[in-house]
Amino acid sequence: MSVTSVLGEQRVRPADRVAAARRRISPREVVSQTMTMAWRALKKMRRNPEQFFDVTLQPILFTAMFAYIFGGAIAGDVRSYLPLMIPGILAQTVLTTCMATGTQLREDMEKGVFDRFKSLPMARIAPLAGPMVADLVRYAIAATLTFGMGIAVGYRPDGGALGVLGAILLAIISGWSLAWAFTWVGTIARSAQAVQGISMMIMFPLTFLSNAFVPLTSLPGWLQAFVRVNPVSHMVTAARDLANKGTISAEVGWTLLACLVVVAVFAPLSVRSYRRHL
């Protein structure tokens, strides 16, 4: 080997080699790497079972509290309030659960976990999408426990098993889509505490300024205007139609459209912001 070739090889930076390798990653490899990162996240959950506390305790506590505290005041009795409340608790539980995605991402970035990925020929979206795929398990647990607790206190969904399953799937899709927004927050905030604070400021108004727990007609006119365009209201109404009636209404379409818009906006923003940290 000549001196020229040796010097030529020395002028190629390792970062350039990694970038060249990343450009050759195929879509099939992207999916494979994403699932690998999802498996890593699942193993992390198994070693840290406290990550399941929110998805196991929150549906039980909120369902019992809201049913017995507000049931008589809003619907006259608990049993009459459950068809209105359970889909609302479903939306609140799953959407609140997805806030942890951004917080955990920020914690990993602070610990230097993502520094290890810099030298790997890995698709840049894989470290972001992998944990979100793993979080689908948490959303499914939260949604299932919500309906299970509702049935335990007297809720009987007229939509049957298929209607309940449809409502759960819709909630999981909505939670996964909104998690991209919190992932973006996790890449731009300076600390995990900041991510949690910003996420709470976003999620709580969206959840409580909706028709999740009270009928739309009971709200003042100016608030009804916001509630009608709130994406959470569309999701709650769609879940009610599925679970209580077994029908796929136009609200399902509006909810899926909102999910598509959120992913289309925040997924590229998350990847672009993540690249700045590489």
N, C-alpha and C positions, 0 to 999 in steps of 0.2 A: 504494500500500500504506500502510495506516495505521500510526501509531506503536504502537498496541496490538498489531497483528499482528506487527510487527517484534519487540517485546519478548517476545511469546509464543513466537516462534521461538527467541529467545535463551535462554529458560528451558528449552528442550529440550536436555538434555545429549547429546553425541555418543554416550556409552556407552548411553543409552536408545534412541537410534536404531538402534544396532548390535543391541541386545537384541531390539528389535521386529522387525528384519529376520531375526534368527536364528529367531524364533518362526514365521516364515512359510516356513521351509525345508521342502521336501517330501521324502519318503523317496527319491524319484528323485534329487533334488539331493544328498542325503546320500551316496548311492552314488557319484555323479559326483565329488563333492569328495573322497571317500575314495580313489578311483582316481587322482585328480590328485595327492594326497599320496603315494600308492604310487609313482607315476611319478617324483616328486621324489626319493623314497628310492632308487629304482633308479638314477637318474642320479648320486646321491651315491655309491652303491656303485661305479659305473663310474669315477668320479674318484678313488676310494680303494680300489684293488684289494686292499689289505691286509685289508679286511673279509672277504675270502674265504679267508684263510689258515687260519682255524680249521676251516672246513667242508671244506677240501681236504686239509690235512695230518693233522688229527686222525683221520679214519676210516682212513687208510693206516697211521699209526703205531700206533694202538691195536689195530687188527686184527692186525698183524704181531706186536706185543709180546705181547698176550694169548694168541695162538695158540701161539707157540713157547715162551713161558715157562710157561704154565699148562696147555697141552694135554696133555702127558705126565703131569703130576701129577694132573689131575682126571679125564681120560677115557682115559688109557693111551697115546694118540697124538694128534697134531694133527688128523688127518682126522676122528676120532671126536668131537672136541671142537667142531668148527666148527658143526654143527647147533644146538648149545646156545649157542655164543658169539656167532655173527653176529647173531641177533635182539637179544641183549643189547647188543652194540656199537651196533646201529641205534638202540635206545632211548637209550643214553647219549649218542651223538653228537648226535642231533636235540634231545634235551632240554637238553643242555649248550649247544647253539647258541642256543637261545631265550633264554638268560640275557642275551645281548648286547642284547636289545631294551630292557630297562630301563636298562642302562648308557648306550646311545646316546641314549635319551630324556632322561636326566638331563644329559648333555653338551649337548644342544641347548637345554635349559632354562637351563643356566648361561651359555651363549653369547648368550642373549637372542633366539634364533630364534623362540620362541613369542610373544614380545612383538609381533612383526609381525602375528600372527594376531588380536590383540585388536580391531583396527579393521576386520576383514573380516567380512562376513556369512556366516560359515562354521559348519557344524555342529561342535559342540565335540568330537564323537567322531572327526571326520575326521583331525585331526593325530595321534591315537593309533592309530586303526585302519589308516591309510594305510601307515605303515612296517611294520606287522605283515603286511599283505598282501604287501608287497615281500619280507619275510623268507621267504615261502613258497618263493621261488627258492632261498634258502640252505638251507632244510630239504631240498628236493628234491635239491640237489647233494650234500649230506652223506649222505642215505639211499642215493642211487645209487652213490656211491663206496664206501660200506660194503659193499654187495653185490658191487660190482665187485672190490674187493680180496679179499673172501671167496672169490669164484670163482677168482681168480688163485692163491690158496694152496691150493685143492683143494675148496672147498665146492660141493656140488651139491644145490640145493634141489629136493626131490621134489615140491613144490607147483607147479612149473613157472612160466612167465612170469606167469600170472595171479595165482598165489599170492604171488610176489615183489612184483608191482605192488600187490596188496592190502595187504601188509605195509608197503610204502613209503607208501601213502596213509594208512594208520592212524597211522604215525609222524608224518607231516606234520600231521594233524589234532590229534594229541596235543601236538606241539610248539607249534602255533599257540594251542591252548587254554591251555597252561601259560604261554605268553608274556604273557597278561593278568595273571597273578599278578606277574610280574616288572615289567610295566608299572606296576602299582600301587606296587610297591616303588620304582620310579624316580620316582614323583610325590611320595613322602613322605620319601625319604632326602635328606640334605643335600648329598651329593656323589656323583660317579660312582664313586669308590673305595668309598664306603659301600654303594652299590647292588651292586657286584661282590662285596663281602664277604658281604653278607646273602644274595645269590643262591647263592653257593657253599655257605653253611651250610645252605641249604634243599635244594639239588640233590644234593650228594654223598651225604648220608645216604639220600635217596630212591633214588638209583641203586645204591649199593653194598650197602645193606641190602635187597636184593631177590634174586630168582632169576635175575638177568641173567647171571651168570657162573658160578654153581655150582648143582647140583641142590638142590632144597628139602630133600630127605631128608638131606643131608649137614650141615645146620645144627642147632644145639641147639634143643631144644623151645621155649624161651622166645622165641628169635629167629624160629622158624617162625611163631609166632602173629602177629608184626608183618609178616613177609614176605607172609603170606597176604592181609592187608588193604591192603598197599602198592599204590597204583594203578599204580606202575611195574611191579610183578610181573604184574598183569593185562595190561598192555600187552605186556610181553615174551612172556608165554604166548600171547596172541592172535597176535602176530607169528610165533611159532614154528609155531602151528597153520596159519597161512596159508602161510608159506614152505616148511615141511617136509612138510606134509600136504595143503595145498590145501583145507582145510576152514575154514568160518566157525563157530567154536565160540561158546559162551556168553561166553567171555572177551572177544570182540569187543564184545558188547553192554555188558558191564560197563565196558570201556574208554571206549566212546562216552558212556555215562552219566556217568562221572567227568569227561570233557571238558565235557559240558553243564553239570554242576554248577560246575566251575571258572569257565567263562565267565559263568554266571549270577551268580556271587558277585563276581568280580573285575572284570568289565567295568564295572558300575555304580560300584564303588568307585574305579576308575581315573578315570572321567569326573568323579565328584564331587570327587576330590582335585585333578584337573587344573583344575577350575573355580576352586578357591581361588587358583590362581596367575594368574588372568586379572584 
